[in-house]
Amino acid sequence: MSKATALLLILLAGPLGAQEFDLVIRNARLVDGTGAPAATGDLAIRGDRLAAVGRVTGRGRVEIDAAGRVAAPGFIDVHTHSEDITDLPLAENFLRMGVTTIVTGNCGTSRVDVAEFFDAIRRTGVGPNVATLVGQGSVRGQVMGGSFMRPATPAEVDRMRELVAKAMQDGAVGMSTGLIYLPGTYTKTEELIELAKVASAHGGIYASHMRAETVKIFDALDELVRIAREAKIRAQVSHIKLSGPSAWGRTDEVVARLAAARREGLDIRHDQYLYTASSTSISTLVPTEAREGKTEEFRARLADPAKKAAIVDEMKRTVAAGKRGDYGYAVIASYRRNPALNGKSIREAARITRGDISLDAQIETILEITANGGAQGIFHGMSEDDLQKFLVLPETMIASDAGPRRFGDAVPHPRGYGNNARLLGRYVRELGLLGIEEGVRKMTSLPAQTFRLRNRGELKPGFVADVVVFDPAKVEDPSKFDDPHHYAKGFTDVIVNGVPVIRDGTVTAARPGRPVRLQDE
């Protein structure tokens, strides 16, 4: 070929700049996030937006042949604990299971200064996009210091209103509560309503880890409904569940209570992780009154024989009421003071440290852990039948209740590695409990609409180019309770804001995630 001919071919092809799109995904099974039937087609991305969906004739600077695989909107995890994301900014565990946007600040704990938090995310650069709630517990703690076992004064409530308003102005998507945790547990409903009104005025949501998920859940639901009604706010039940054998089988009653609230005109939805164990602090097994204040105060109560006896008696009554027998259902996930106990149940830990597995020895073990700064735990306490009944509800979103994972550290709950994969592998493919279109909707458009994350959650021209490509026949969650440190499988390509963060199964180390403010364009 002569030089003149070669030059002519280059001119006819056009310069690289003439390529119409930055990235094109071809021949995919498109599951668009709305619940509509899947259809084979292409996606084109220009910059950080979806430019075309369907049949794409223009070329892409990068092209991905996704034949035999699904292309869907990137998943949105509305219940995470990722306030420390700048410490593990790639958040690979989320990306590996298709999550491109996370909502942090749940269960009443958040960064109170949302503007500073978002600035830190921009400076550091992160893998997924990050939205945040403002945590009522964090706000209350900042205003009231360590004095929680009392109503807030009018001046303190005013200051809390100011902090919530500032957080909403800076982009928080709503307010969260953690009403089994200090200081949230001591907050009266009226105080919660006053702060929820502020979040509502800015278009935010009220997301609540309610006061109870046991047989007392109905009182807790009544409180959530009252707050939604009186504050005129959309509400979200965090990690909906029935905890403990005494509560199992009452799913229909919970569903009926929620349906009645919706008939009243209230907008109430819920999220769920897909495992029959929860995860929180081992210290939550100790009565809240005993934990009020600093660790030194807790130790002083244990040193008082009468006070300690009262604590032990209440713990025994709680175990009996829950029909659990003992604390064998609770497993130590991460205990800095004695890592050798990580992965051991409280019963096993009592045997190791005390040579005794009696209920008294187990309680002594829990009190010692709490006095030594606490530990993260895993609590096996739910019914698979109840889980499945909640899962199929159209208002249920899929959320991990996890944060960025330090690979290989401790023995954490597997949900932080496999929650979204578990939906697609176990409940869609293996059990057929949901179709793939409905499963994807629960992870995309439903959370986007619920939390008012605009232009996200659907494969639609003009929407943000957050996309996941996966093989529906291979997606799975190999992370297990006794061996959790395994990334999800089957996700070949993950794109955040138009930038591949996983390409052909390999992490690119790009960190294109950014803060997501309420109703951002």
HELIX and SHEET records of a PDB file:
HELIX    1   1 LYS A    3  ALA A   13  1                                  11    
HELIX    2   2 LEU A   16  ALA A   18  5                                   3    
HELIX    3   3 GLU A   92  LEU A   95  1                                   4    
HELIX    4   4 VAL A  114  THR A  124  1                                  11    
HELIX    5   5 GLN A  136  MET A  144  1                                   9    
HELIX    6   6 PRO A  154  GLN A  169  1                                  16    
HELIX    7   7 GLY A  184  TYR A  186  5                                   3    
HELIX    8   8 THR A  189  ALA A  201  1                                  13    
HELIX    9   9 ILE A  217  ALA A  231  1                                  15    
HELIX   10  10 THR A  251  ARG A  263  1                                  13    
HELIX   11  11 ILE A  282  LEU A  285  5                                   4    
HELIX   12  12 THR A  288  ARG A  291  1                                   4    
HELIX   13  13 THR A  295  ALA A  303  1                                   9    
HELIX   14  14 PRO A  305  ALA A  321  1                                  17    
HELIX   15  15 PRO A  339  LEU A  341  5                                   3    
HELIX   16  16 ILE A  346  ARG A  354  1                                   9    
HELIX   17  17 LEU A  359  ALA A  371  1                                  13    
HELIX   18  18 GLU A  384  LEU A  391  1                                   8    
HELIX   19  19 ARG A  415  ARG A  422  1                                   8    
HELIX   20  20 LEU A  423  GLU A  430  3                                   8    
HELIX   21  21 ILE A  436  MET A  443  1                                   8    
HELIX   22  22 SER A  445  THR A  450  1                                   6    
SHEET    1   A 4 ARG A  49  GLY A  54  0                                        
SHEET    2   A 4 ALA A  39  ARG A  46 -1                                        
SHEET    3   A 4 PHE A  21  LEU A  30 -1                                        
SHEET    4   A 4 GLY A  60  ASP A  65  1                                        
SHEET    1   B 8 ARG A  49  GLY A  54  0                                        
SHEET    2   B 8 ALA A  39  ARG A  46 -1                                        
SHEET    3   B 8 PHE A  21  LEU A  30 -1                                        
SHEET    4   B 8 VAL A  70  PRO A  73  1                                        
SHEET    5   B 8 VAL A 467  PHE A 470 -1                                        
SHEET    6   B 8 PHE A 491  VAL A 496 -1                                        
SHEET    7   B 8 VAL A 499  ARG A 503 -1                                        
SHEET    8   B 8 THR A 506  VAL A 507 -1                                        
SHEET    1   C 3 PHE A  75  ASP A  77  0                                        
SHEET    2   C 3 VAL A  99  THR A 104  1                                        
SHEET    3   C 3 ASN A 129  THR A 132  1                                        
SHEET    1   D 6 VAL A 134  GLY A 135  0                                        
SHEET    2   D 6 GLY A 174  GLY A 178  1                                        
SHEET    3   D 6 ILE A 205  HIS A 209  1                                        
SHEET    4   D 6 ARG A 234  VAL A 237  1                                        
SHEET    5   D 6 ILE A 268  GLN A 272  1                                        
SHEET    6   D 6 THR A 396  ILE A 398  1                                        
SHEET    1   E 3 ALA A 277  SER A 281  0                                        
SHEET    2   E 3 GLN A 376  HIS A 380 -1                                        
SHEET    3   E 3 ALA A 330  SER A 334 -1                                        
END                                                                             
